[in-house]
Amino acid sequence: MTVTRYRKKPVEVDTIQWTGDNETDVQAFTGRQNFYALDDADRAGSDDPEATATVYDKLHSTWVLVYTGQHIVRGVKGEFYPIAEDVLAETYEPADSAPPADRATVLREAYEIAYAEGMRLNALEAEIGAGPYRGALAVAHLLRKAISEAQQAGAQR
């Protein structure tokens, strides 16, 4: 028998913790059809009456029992599965809380900042009658064009 050792690749996943009373939030994360809380009758008839919910793992085509306090993980293939908080802490560390923004979003935010600054500087120019501050507005318009191109490129994917 040959045993081969592997190391887990660095990967970021999104999770939400099942508190026992946040079914709507978890369903918003997983999709309504992929998660539901178990009522007393469901719990009595399940393999483990301590389970309080169930999540659908599409990668393995099965429903998995969830216990209050567990986190629901969205895996790298879009699958959902529960993980205990202590196991989560042993295998993952917190990453940036915000998922990476797409290029169009970043450019849109930069445009809004540049445009506002350009307008402020134009008002200042009019007030004191000095200096060409139109550069900020020119940058804002270039960013606007880049946003449009990024959105079109995203739509073509």
Protein Blocks (a to p, Z undefined) as FASTA:
>chain_A
ZZdddddddddddddddehiammmmmmmnopklgccddfklmmmmmblkbcbdcddfkno
pacdddehiacdddfkopacdddfklmmmmpccddfbdcddfklmmmmmmmmmmmmmmmm
mmmmmmnopajfklmmmmmmmmmmmmmmmmmmmmmZZ
